[in-house]
Amino acid sequence: MSEYLLYGNKIIENDNTIKDFAKSICNGVLTDNLNKEDFKDGFIDLVREILQDDVSRTDINYEELMYKYRSELGDLLYEIENHGGEMPLVKFFGEGIENSFNSLVREYIEIHFDELVNV
């Protein structure tokens, strides 16, 4: 699997499950400058930046991860709709897979925020 190195730093410690991947992302979010009143929104914005600007520049293989997480995606899609989230277009191959993967991880973090983030 991928090493997820950016400038010699390992960004993702564990990618065994979507939860593990999401927890690694959350652990990398710097919260010092976030406002307490809109903490969650600011946090999710930083997650979006990390996924787009940092993780994307590692040796991540989106197709391998979508295959690896395929058995978890049904539950996640159910949770997204049940929580009123934006249903992402799910792509497993080719163009659009990066956006699809990032949307799924972001939605996972929003749904499981209290469990993943130590406020």
Chimera marker file (.cmm) of the C-alpha trace (Angstrom):
<marker_set name="trace">
<marker id="1" x="0.000" y="0.000" z="0.000" r="1" g="1" b="0" radius="0.5"/>
<marker id="2" x="0.984" y="3.631" z="-0.094" r="1" g="1" b="0" radius="0.5"/>
<marker id="3" x="3.529" y="5.258" z="2.188" r="1" g="1" b="0" radius="0.5"/>
<marker id="4" x="1.726" y="8.638" z="2.175" r="1" g="1" b="0" radius="0.5"/>
<marker id="5" x="4.933" y="10.629" z="2.491" r="1" g="1" b="0" radius="0.5"/>
<marker id="6" x="4.933" y="14.376" z="1.948" r="1" g="1" b="0" radius="0.5"/>
<marker id="7" x="8.277" y="16.122" z="2.471" r="1" g="1" b="0" radius="0.5"/>
<marker id="8" x="9.429" y="13.074" z="4.410" r="1" g="1" b="0" radius="0.5"/>
<marker id="9" x="6.459" y="13.147" z="6.790" r="1" g="1" b="0" radius="0.5"/>
<marker id="10" x="3.987" y="10.296" z="6.853" r="1" g="1" b="0" radius="0.5"/>
<marker id="11" x="0.511" y="11.848" z="6.597" r="1" g="1" b="0" radius="0.5"/>
<marker id="12" x="-1.593" y="8.683" z="6.892" r="1" g="1" b="0" radius="0.5"/>
<marker id="13" x="-0.554" y="6.299" z="9.643" r="1" g="1" b="0" radius="0.5"/>
<marker id="14" x="-3.185" y="3.640" z="9.010" r="1" g="1" b="0" radius="0.5"/>
<marker id="15" x="-5.418" y="3.014" z="5.991" r="1" g="1" b="0" radius="0.5"/>
<marker id="16" x="-6.898" y="-0.350" z="6.978" r="1" g="1" b="0" radius="0.5"/>
<marker id="17" x="-10.447" y="1.064" z="7.099" r="1" g="1" b="0" radius="0.5"/>
<marker id="18" x="-12.181" y="4.317" z="6.235" r="1" g="1" b="0" radius="0.5"/>
<marker id="19" x="-12.279" y="5.040" z="9.962" r="1" g="1" b="0" radius="0.5"/>
<marker id="20" x="-8.519" y="4.527" z="10.276" r="1" g="1" b="0" radius="0.5"/>
<marker id="21" x="-7.867" y="6.740" z="7.257" r="1" g="1" b="0" radius="0.5"/>
<marker id="22" x="-10.200" y="9.439" z="8.598" r="1" g="1" b="0" radius="0.5"/>
<marker id="23" x="-8.590" y="9.288" z="12.050" r="1" g="1" b="0" radius="0.5"/>
<marker id="24" x="-5.158" y="9.805" z="10.473" r="1" g="1" b="0" radius="0.5"/>
<marker id="25" x="-6.466" y="12.869" z="8.643" r="1" g="1" b="0" radius="0.5"/>
<marker id="26" x="-8.039" y="14.242" z="11.835" r="1" g="1" b="0" radius="0.5"/>
<marker id="27" x="-4.812" y="13.728" z="13.755" r="1" g="1" b="0" radius="0.5"/>
<marker id="28" x="-3.032" y="15.961" z="11.241" r="1" g="1" b="0" radius="0.5"/>
<marker id="29" x="-5.408" y="18.921" z="11.533" r="1" g="1" b="0" radius="0.5"/>
<marker id="30" x="-3.878" y="21.889" z="13.367" r="1" g="1" b="0" radius="0.5"/>
<marker id="31" x="-6.649" y="23.343" z="15.513" r="1" g="1" b="0" radius="0.5"/>
<marker id="32" x="-4.797" y="26.170" z="17.295" r="1" g="1" b="0" radius="0.5"/>
<marker id="33" x="-6.324" y="28.930" z="15.171" r="1" g="1" b="0" radius="0.5"/>
<marker id="34" x="-9.857" y="27.553" z="14.957" r="1" g="1" b="0" radius="0.5"/>
<marker id="35" x="-12.684" y="29.539" z="16.489" r="1" g="1" b="0" radius="0.5"/>
<marker id="36" x="-14.617" y="27.599" z="19.154" r="1" g="1" b="0" radius="0.5"/>
<marker id="37" x="-17.965" y="28.896" z="17.873" r="1" g="1" b="0" radius="0.5"/>
<marker id="38" x="-17.594" y="27.351" z="14.432" r="1" g="1" b="0" radius="0.5"/>
<marker id="39" x="-14.966" y="24.773" z="15.310" r="1" g="1" b="0" radius="0.5"/>
<marker id="40" x="-16.501" y="21.878" z="13.380" r="1" g="1" b="0" radius="0.5"/>
<marker id="41" x="-16.963" y="23.893" z="10.171" r="1" g="1" b="0" radius="0.5"/>
<marker id="42" x="-13.406" y="25.209" z="10.369" r="1" g="1" b="0" radius="0.5"/>
<marker id="43" x="-12.103" y="21.729" z="11.081" r="1" g="1" b="0" radius="0.5"/>
<marker id="44" x="-13.913" y="20.257" z="8.061" r="1" g="1" b="0" radius="0.5"/>
<marker id="45" x="-12.516" y="23.059" z="5.880" r="1" g="1" b="0" radius="0.5"/>
<marker id="46" x="-9.006" y="22.089" z="7.002" r="1" g="1" b="0" radius="0.5"/>
<marker id="47" x="-9.780" y="18.417" z="6.299" r="1" g="1" b="0" radius="0.5"/>
<marker id="48" x="-10.794" y="19.413" z="2.765" r="1" g="1" b="0" radius="0.5"/>
<marker id="49" x="-7.498" y="21.280" z="2.318" r="1" g="1" b="0" radius="0.5"/>
<marker id="50" x="-5.429" y="18.379" z="3.662" r="1" g="1" b="0" radius="0.5"/>
<marker id="51" x="-7.137" y="15.904" z="1.330" r="1" g="1" b="0" radius="0.5"/>
<marker id="52" x="-6.829" y="18.129" z="-1.735" r="1" g="1" b="0" radius="0.5"/>
<marker id="53" x="-3.487" y="19.787" z="-1.140" r="1" g="1" b="0" radius="0.5"/>
<marker id="54" x="-1.441" y="17.328" z="0.903" r="1" g="1" b="0" radius="0.5"/>
<marker id="55" x="-2.715" y="13.762" z="0.585" r="1" g="1" b="0" radius="0.5"/>
<marker id="56" x="-3.118" y="14.136" z="-3.175" r="1" g="1" b="0" radius="0.5"/>
<marker id="57" x="0.627" y="14.824" z="-3.487" r="1" g="1" b="0" radius="0.5"/>
<marker id="58" x="1.589" y="11.533" z="-1.840" r="1" g="1" b="0" radius="0.5"/>
<marker id="59" x="1.721" y="8.133" z="-3.495" r="1" g="1" b="0" radius="0.5"/>
<marker id="60" x="-1.965" y="7.517" z="-2.677" r="1" g="1" b="0" radius="0.5"/>
<marker id="61" x="-3.743" y="5.052" z="-4.932" r="1" g="1" b="0" radius="0.5"/>
<marker id="62" x="-7.422" y="5.990" z="-4.945" r="1" g="1" b="0" radius="0.5"/>
<marker id="63" x="-8.505" y="2.933" z="-6.925" r="1" g="1" b="0" radius="0.5"/>
<marker id="64" x="-6.848" y="0.562" z="-4.453" r="1" g="1" b="0" radius="0.5"/>
<marker id="65" x="-8.461" y="2.351" z="-1.516" r="1" g="1" b="0" radius="0.5"/>
<marker id="66" x="-11.922" y="2.353" z="-3.103" r="1" g="1" b="0" radius="0.5"/>
<marker id="67" x="-11.529" y="-1.374" z="-3.715" r="1" g="1" b="0" radius="0.5"/>
<marker id="68" x="-10.266" y="-1.901" z="-0.166" r="1" g="1" b="0" radius="0.5"/>
<marker id="69" x="-13.171" y="0.053" z="1.358" r="1" g="1" b="0" radius="0.5"/>
<marker id="70" x="-15.878" y="-1.325" z="-0.941" r="1" g="1" b="0" radius="0.5"/>
<marker id="71" x="-17.535" y="-3.356" z="1.815" r="1" g="1" b="0" radius="0.5"/>
<marker id="72" x="-17.785" y="-0.252" z="4.040" r="1" g="1" b="0" radius="0.5"/>
<marker id="73" x="-19.259" y="2.069" z="1.429" r="1" g="1" b="0" radius="0.5"/>
<marker id="74" x="-22.858" y="0.847" z="1.656" r="1" g="1" b="0" radius="0.5"/>
<marker id="75" x="-23.005" y="1.663" z="5.362" r="1" g="1" b="0" radius="0.5"/>
<marker id="76" x="-21.335" y="5.010" z="4.773" r="1" g="1" b="0" radius="0.5"/>
<marker id="77" x="-23.749" y="5.974" z="1.997" r="1" g="1" b="0" radius="0.5"/>
<marker id="78" x="-26.666" y="5.028" z="4.257" r="1" g="1" b="0" radius="0.5"/>
<marker id="79" x="-25.232" y="7.176" z="7.069" r="1" g="1" b="0" radius="0.5"/>
<marker id="80" x="-24.652" y="10.117" z="4.706" r="1" g="1" b="0" radius="0.5"/>
<marker id="81" x="-28.251" y="10.125" z="3.528" r="1" g="1" b="0" radius="0.5"/>
<marker id="82" x="-29.599" y="9.434" z="7.021" r="1" g="1" b="0" radius="0.5"/>
<marker id="83" x="-27.701" y="12.456" z="8.386" r="1" g="1" b="0" radius="0.5"/>
<marker id="84" x="-28.831" y="14.723" z="5.553" r="1" g="1" b="0" radius="0.5"/>
<marker id="85" x="-25.395" y="14.885" z="3.977" r="1" g="1" b="0" radius="0.5"/>
<marker id="86" x="-24.609" y="15.509" z="0.360" r="1" g="1" b="0" radius="0.5"/>
<marker id="87" x="-24.602" y="12.218" z="-1.511" r="1" g="1" b="0" radius="0.5"/>
<marker id="88" x="-21.363" y="12.107" z="-3.498" r="1" g="1" b="0" radius="0.5"/>
<marker id="89" x="-21.039" y="10.581" z="-6.922" r="1" g="1" b="0" radius="0.5"/>
<marker id="90" x="-19.176" y="7.353" z="-6.185" r="1" g="1" b="0" radius="0.5"/>
<marker id="91" x="-16.446" y="6.535" z="-8.682" r="1" g="1" b="0" radius="0.5"/>
<marker id="92" x="-14.202" y="3.500" z="-8.402" r="1" g="1" b="0" radius="0.5"/>
<marker id="93" x="-12.060" y="4.089" z="-11.498" r="1" g="1" b="0" radius="0.5"/>
<marker id="94" x="-10.644" y="6.838" z="-13.664" r="1" g="1" b="0" radius="0.5"/>
<marker id="95" x="-11.462" y="10.508" z="-13.769" r="1" g="1" b="0" radius="0.5"/>
<marker id="96" x="-13.315" y="11.795" z="-10.759" r="1" g="1" b="0" radius="0.5"/>
<marker id="97" x="-12.152" y="9.110" z="-8.353" r="1" g="1" b="0" radius="0.5"/>
<marker id="98" x="-10.083" y="11.554" z="-6.278" r="1" g="1" b="0" radius="0.5"/>
<marker id="99" x="-13.060" y="13.863" z="-5.718" r="1" g="1" b="0" radius="0.5"/>
<marker id="100" x="-15.286" y="10.900" z="-4.956" r="1" g="1" b="0" radius="0.5"/>
<marker id="101" x="-12.866" y="9.506" z="-2.394" r="1" g="1" b="0" radius="0.5"/>
<marker id="102" x="-12.296" y="12.896" z="-0.759" r="1" g="1" b="0" radius="0.5"/>
<marker id="103" x="-16.038" y="13.525" z="-0.500" r="1" g="1" b="0" radius="0.5"/>
<marker id="104" x="-16.610" y="10.158" z="1.150" r="1" g="1" b="0" radius="0.5"/>
<marker id="105" x="-13.831" y="10.727" z="3.690" r="1" g="1" b="0" radius="0.5"/>
<marker id="106" x="-15.093" y="14.249" z="4.472" r="1" g="1" b="0" radius="0.5"/>
<marker id="107" x="-18.644" y="12.996" z="4.955" r="1" g="1" b="0" radius="0.5"/>
<marker id="108" x="-17.355" y="10.187" z="7.180" r="1" g="1" b="0" radius="0.5"/>
<marker id="109" x="-15.523" y="12.707" z="9.339" r="1" g="1" b="0" radius="0.5"/>
<marker id="110" x="-18.567" y="14.982" z="9.576" r="1" g="1" b="0" radius="0.5"/>
<marker id="111" x="-20.815" y="12.108" z="10.658" r="1" g="1" b="0" radius="0.5"/>
<marker id="112" x="-18.328" y="10.665" z="13.171" r="1" g="1" b="0" radius="0.5"/>
<marker id="113" x="-16.830" y="13.997" z="14.232" r="1" g="1" b="0" radius="0.5"/>
<marker id="114" x="-17.282" y="13.582" z="17.998" r="1" g="1" b="0" radius="0.5"/>
<marker id="115" x="-15.760" y="10.124" z="17.890" r="1" g="1" b="0" radius="0.5"/>
<marker id="116" x="-12.761" y="11.109" z="15.754" r="1" g="1" b="0" radius="0.5"/>
<marker id="117" x="-11.858" y="14.543" z="17.082" r="1" g="1" b="0" radius="0.5"/>
<marker id="118" x="-10.693" y="15.349" z="20.587" r="1" g="1" b="0" radius="0.5"/>
<marker id="119" x="-12.046" y="18.843" z="21.185" r="1" g="1" b="0" radius="0.5"/>
<link id1="1" id2="2" r="1" g="1" b="0" radius="0.2"/>
<link id1="2" id2="3" r="1" g="1" b="0" radius="0.2"/>
<link id1="3" id2="4" r="1" g="1" b="0" radius="0.2"/>
<link id1="4" id2="5" r="1" g="1" b="0" radius="0.2"/>
<link id1="5" id2="6" r="1" g="1" b="0" radius="0.2"/>
<link id1="6" id2="7" r="1" g="1" b="0" radius="0.2"/>
<link id1="7" id2="8" r="1" g="1" b="0" radius="0.2"/>
<link id1="8" id2="9" r="1" g="1" b="0" radius="0.2"/>
<link id1="9" id2="10" r="1" g="1" b="0" radius="0.2"/>
<link id1="10" id2="11" r="1" g="1" b="0" radius="0.2"/>
<link id1="11" id2="12" r="1" g="1" b="0" radius="0.2"/>
<link id1="12" id2="13" r="1" g="1" b="0" radius="0.2"/>
<link id1="13" id2="14" r="1" g="1" b="0" radius="0.2"/>
<link id1="14" id2="15" r="1" g="1" b="0" radius="0.2"/>
<link id1="15" id2="16" r="1" g="1" b="0" radius="0.2"/>
<link id1="16" id2="17" r="1" g="1" b="0" radius="0.2"/>
<link id1="17" id2="18" r="1" g="1" b="0" radius="0.2"/>
<link id1="18" id2="19" r="1" g="1" b="0" radius="0.2"/>
<link id1="19" id2="20" r="1" g="1" b="0" radius="0.2"/>
<link id1="20" id2="21" r="1" g="1" b="0" radius="0.2"/>
<link id1="21" id2="22" r="1" g="1" b="0" radius="0.2"/>
<link id1="22" id2="23" r="1" g="1" b="0" radius="0.2"/>
<link id1="23" id2="24" r="1" g="1" b="0" radius="0.2"/>
<link id1="24" id2="25" r="1" g="1" b="0" radius="0.2"/>
<link id1="25" id2="26" r="1" g="1" b="0" radius="0.2"/>
<link id1="26" id2="27" r="1" g="1" b="0" radius="0.2"/>
<link id1="27" id2="28" r="1" g="1" b="0" radius="0.2"/>
<link id1="28" id2="29" r="1" g="1" b="0" radius="0.2"/>
<link id1="29" id2="30" r="1" g="1" b="0" radius="0.2"/>
<link id1="30" id2="31" r="1" g="1" b="0" radius="0.2"/>
<link id1="31" id2="32" r="1" g="1" b="0" radius="0.2"/>
<link id1="32" id2="33" r="1" g="1" b="0" radius="0.2"/>
<link id1="33" id2="34" r="1" g="1" b="0" radius="0.2"/>
<link id1="34" id2="35" r="1" g="1" b="0" radius="0.2"/>
<link id1="35" id2="36" r="1" g="1" b="0" radius="0.2"/>
<link id1="36" id2="37" r="1" g="1" b="0" radius="0.2"/>
<link id1="37" id2="38" r="1" g="1" b="0" radius="0.2"/>
<link id1="38" id2="39" r="1" g="1" b="0" radius="0.2"/>
<link id1="39" id2="40" r="1" g="1" b="0" radius="0.2"/>
<link id1="40" id2="41" r="1" g="1" b="0" radius="0.2"/>
<link id1="41" id2="42" r="1" g="1" b="0" radius="0.2"/>
<link id1="42" id2="43" r="1" g="1" b="0" radius="0.2"/>
<link id1="43" id2="44" r="1" g="1" b="0" radius="0.2"/>
<link id1="44" id2="45" r="1" g="1" b="0" radius="0.2"/>
<link id1="45" id2="46" r="1" g="1" b="0" radius="0.2"/>
<link id1="46" id2="47" r="1" g="1" b="0" radius="0.2"/>
<link id1="47" id2="48" r="1" g="1" b="0" radius="0.2"/>
<link id1="48" id2="49" r="1" g="1" b="0" radius="0.2"/>
<link id1="49" id2="50" r="1" g="1" b="0" radius="0.2"/>
<link id1="50" id2="51" r="1" g="1" b="0" radius="0.2"/>
<link id1="51" id2="52" r="1" g="1" b="0" radius="0.2"/>
<link id1="52" id2="53" r="1" g="1" b="0" radius="0.2"/>
<link id1="53" id2="54" r="1" g="1" b="0" radius="0.2"/>
<link id1="54" id2="55" r="1" g="1" b="0" radius="0.2"/>
<link id1="55" id2="56" r="1" g="1" b="0" radius="0.2"/>
<link id1="56" id2="57" r="1" g="1" b="0" radius="0.2"/>
<link id1="57" id2="58" r="1" g="1" b="0" radius="0.2"/>
<link id1="58" id2="59" r="1" g="1" b="0" radius="0.2"/>
<link id1="59" id2="60" r="1" g="1" b="0" radius="0.2"/>
<link id1="60" id2="61" r="1" g="1" b="0" radius="0.2"/>
<link id1="61" id2="62" r="1" g="1" b="0" radius="0.2"/>
<link id1="62" id2="63" r="1" g="1" b="0" radius="0.2"/>
<link id1="63" id2="64" r="1" g="1" b="0" radius="0.2"/>
<link id1="64" id2="65" r="1" g="1" b="0" radius="0.2"/>
<link id1="65" id2="66" r="1" g="1" b="0" radius="0.2"/>
<link id1="66" id2="67" r="1" g="1" b="0" radius="0.2"/>
<link id1="67" id2="68" r="1" g="1" b="0" radius="0.2"/>
<link id1="68" id2="69" r="1" g="1" b="0" radius="0.2"/>
<link id1="69" id2="70" r="1" g="1" b="0" radius="0.2"/>
<link id1="70" id2="71" r="1" g="1" b="0" radius="0.2"/>
<link id1="71" id2="72" r="1" g="1" b="0" radius="0.2"/>
<link id1="72" id2="73" r="1" g="1" b="0" radius="0.2"/>
<link id1="73" id2="74" r="1" g="1" b="0" radius="0.2"/>
<link id1="74" id2="75" r="1" g="1" b="0" radius="0.2"/>
<link id1="75" id2="76" r="1" g="1" b="0" radius="0.2"/>
<link id1="76" id2="77" r="1" g="1" b="0" radius="0.2"/>
<link id1="77" id2="78" r="1" g="1" b="0" radius="0.2"/>
<link id1="78" id2="79" r="1" g="1" b="0" radius="0.2"/>
<link id1="79" id2="80" r="1" g="1" b="0" radius="0.2"/>
<link id1="80" id2="81" r="1" g="1" b="0" radius="0.2"/>
<link id1="81" id2="82" r="1" g="1" b="0" radius="0.2"/>
<link id1="82" id2="83" r="1" g="1" b="0" radius="0.2"/>
<link id1="83" id2="84" r="1" g="1" b="0" radius="0.2"/>
<link id1="84" id2="85" r="1" g="1" b="0" radius="0.2"/>
<link id1="85" id2="86" r="1" g="1" b="0" radius="0.2"/>
<link id1="86" id2="87" r="1" g="1" b="0" radius="0.2"/>
<link id1="87" id2="88" r="1" g="1" b="0" radius="0.2"/>
<link id1="88" id2="89" r="1" g="1" b="0" radius="0.2"/>
<link id1="89" id2="90" r="1" g="1" b="0" radius="0.2"/>
<link id1="90" id2="91" r="1" g="1" b="0" radius="0.2"/>
<link id1="91" id2="92" r="1" g="1" b="0" radius="0.2"/>
<link id1="92" id2="93" r="1" g="1" b="0" radius="0.2"/>
<link id1="93" id2="94" r="1" g="1" b="0" radius="0.2"/>
<link id1="94" id2="95" r="1" g="1" b="0" radius="0.2"/>
<link id1="95" id2="96" r="1" g="1" b="0" radius="0.2"/>
<link id1="96" id2="97" r="1" g="1" b="0" radius="0.2"/>
<link id1="97" id2="98" r="1" g="1" b="0" radius="0.2"/>
<link id1="98" id2="99" r="1" g="1" b="0" radius="0.2"/>
<link id1="99" id2="100" r="1" g="1" b="0" radius="0.2"/>
<link id1="100" id2="101" r="1" g="1" b="0" radius="0.2"/>
<link id1="101" id2="102" r="1" g="1" b="0" radius="0.2"/>
<link id1="102" id2="103" r="1" g="1" b="0" radius="0.2"/>
<link id1="103" id2="104" r="1" g="1" b="0" radius="0.2"/>
<link id1="104" id2="105" r="1" g="1" b="0" radius="0.2"/>
<link id1="105" id2="106" r="1" g="1" b="0" radius="0.2"/>
<link id1="106" id2="107" r="1" g="1" b="0" radius="0.2"/>
<link id1="107" id2="108" r="1" g="1" b="0" radius="0.2"/>
<link id1="108" id2="109" r="1" g="1" b="0" radius="0.2"/>
<link id1="109" id2="110" r="1" g="1" b="0" radius="0.2"/>
<link id1="110" id2="111" r="1" g="1" b="0" radius="0.2"/>
<link id1="111" id2="112" r="1" g="1" b="0" radius="0.2"/>
<link id1="112" id2="113" r="1" g="1" b="0" radius="0.2"/>
<link id1="113" id2="114" r="1" g="1" b="0" radius="0.2"/>
<link id1="114" id2="115" r="1" g="1" b="0" radius="0.2"/>
<link id1="115" id2="116" r="1" g="1" b="0" radius="0.2"/>
<link id1="116" id2="117" r="1" g="1" b="0" radius="0.2"/>
<link id1="117" id2="118" r="1" g="1" b="0" radius="0.2"/>
<link id1="118" id2="119" r="1" g="1" b="0" radius="0.2"/>
</marker_set>
